[in-house]
Amino acid sequence: MRDGKKHHIQISPVHNCPGRYVASISSELLGSTYSVVFPETITGAVAFHTFAEMIRKHYGHAVEIVLPDPFCVSLSPPVREIIAALEKPPCTKVES
């Protein structure tokens, strides 16, 4: 589903559940929201990464990660590292 639109994954804390977050993306075309709830752990960071990669492959291009500003500082290092890695464009092999 390559529609040329920029897509955004929104991350926010889960209400009344410290250390858990929800990442979601909405599809206007389908009238649906896809999401994953993950803990602030290394395995949670892997779960988030898997979700973001699934979305990227579906749309055929990188997606933007949207975080509320004060929220960024409270994330654990593994989760911040995964987000930083996802925001970089994938490397492409250049043939000489």
N, C-alpha and C positions, 0 to 999 in steps of 0.2 A: 504494500500500500504506500506507494511513493507519491505524495501529493504536493511536494515542494514547500509545505508549510513548516515553520519552526515549531518544534514540540518541546514542552516543558514538563519535567518531573518535579513536583512540589514535595518537599519534605517538611514535616511538622511533628512536634511531640504528640504522643497519645495522651489525651486528657486523663488525669488521675492514675497514670501508669508510668512512674518515673523510669527512665532508662529505656523506654520503648518509643519507636517512631513509626510513622506511616509515610510511605512514599507513594504518590499517586499521579496518574496522568489521565486526562479526560479526552474522549473521542467525541467530537461534535457530530461527526458523520453517523456514528452508531448510537449516540445518546447514552454512552456508557462511561464509567470510570473504572480504570484498572488500578489495583493497589497491592502493596505488600506491607505488612507490619513486621518490624524487625527490632531485636534488642540491640543495645549499644555495646556490642561485643565483636570480636573478630568474626565469629560465625554469622552474626547479624550483618556485618559489613559485606561478607560474601553473599548472603541472601539478597541484599540490596543491589550489589554488583550484578548478580544473575538477572534480577528483574530489569535493571537498566539496560543490560545487553540484549535481553529479549525484546525490549521496546525499540532499541536502536536497530536491531536486525529487521524487525517488522516494518519500520518506516524507511529503512535503507540509508539513514544518516544519523549523525550524532544528535543527541537530545540535550537540552540545556537543563541543568540542575538549579532549582530555585529554592533558596533558604532565606528565612527571615534573618536580618542582620544580627540581633542579639543571640539568636539560636546557634550561630556558627561557632562561637567560642565555647559552648558547652559540649560539643561533640567530642567523643574520644578520638585519639590519634588514628586508630585503624579506620574508623568511619570517614574522617577527614581525608586520609590518604586515598581511599577508594573514590571519594567524590573528586579529588584532584586528578586522579588517573582518568576518570570518565570524562572530565572536561577537556582533556587534551585530545586533539584529533588522532586517529589511528595512524601508525606509520605505514607508509606505502613503499614498496620496493621500486627503486628506480633502476631501469636497465640501461647500461651504457652502450 
